[in-house]
Amino acid sequence: LLRKYPAETKSRFDVARAAFEQADFSRAMAESNRALQIYAASDPERLRMARYARNAGDLERSMSESEFLLNKDPQDAAAMLQLALAHAATGRLDEAYQGYEKMKEEGTYAALAQAGIADLDLYRGQFLVVEDALPEHIQRLAAEGRREAAAIHSVELADSKLLGEDPAGAALAAQGSLDLADSIHTKIAAALILVEAGAPEAALEVAQDLALSTRNIDRAYGQGIVAAHLRRTGEYVEAIDLFRQALDEADFWRLHFELGRTYAEAKMFAEAFLEFQACEQRRGEAAAMYLGDMPTLRYYGELYYWLGLAHEGLGMSKAAK
């Protein structure tokens, strides 16, 4: 259709969305850009472009599209979110905080704004702040029937517990997230925490469901969950093979990060360094890695530890510091 009617913008919008959902972020951005050249007045497509560009690593374009929309409507909470995520990805954390705080005034985005603030707090290592604030938010959101928002906060609470070396608390919060979640991406995040916390049973059930999906991105994460379990049980060769298979299905930041961790734990530091280097270069994707807009910059903070470990293993002591 596009060969016959190159100016048919709806088809280009659809192709861009399909490419994004296949984790082909550069193609998504290119198709969206062609469509906007023909139909520049499409504000919804500009919003999608802000997301595509951030994931493709063009943070300046992501910010410019978000700012364009906010100049037209300063109360556009969806554009505020994309700008806050881009600010977070570029290290402009204070501006990201300010964006999330302003979003809290917009009812439909208030819970996601709070998730963004908690994500930045975790990135900065402020675990106690997160653990003091989130339980009340989770309880209130669940009582209001906003199960997905409560599930996202529960994932953040679980991550905080895990990073604070409380695996039992992490497993409890992650299981709570799994029980509440509607989004498959939230379930994936919770499942990976359960595996890391040493409570893999429910996580492996999620992996089995994902293995039956017709979507390659779901199958990839299903393989990733099983591979993470194999790593935790010390089966590094099998875990590495399965992570590689997952990456053949979908080229996601999180899968590169987990493969790098597996190499590092297996003391294959050169291979680990290459995976972590790829992650370091894809900061825009790390800001919200699950294709939706759940903030996840905290994992980029964790990357520094693993990258330092790989440097140390390679004898690059100055870089490790």
Helices and strands as residue ranges (DSSP letters): H 9-21, H 25-38, H 43-56, H 59-72, H 77-89, H 93-103, G 107-109, H 110-123, H 127-143, H 147-163, H 167-180, H 184-196, H 201-211, H 216-232, H 236-249, H 253-265, H 269-280, H 283-286, H 298-313, H 317-320
